[in-house]
């Protein structure tokens, strides 16, 4: 999983691809799916935005 592997820019791209649609797998392997998705979405979006702003 890109999030757990620290691949945040790749994970951000995947979040954009699924566009709000999510499935319990693979998220359920790491705990309650809704909580895990929310946690990683916030983390990835925050870090990706910060990185993009730093490049600009």
Secondary structure, 3 states (H helix, E strand, C coil): CCCCCCCHHHHHHHHHHHCCCCCCCCHHHHCCHHHHHHHHHHHHHHHHHHHHHHHC
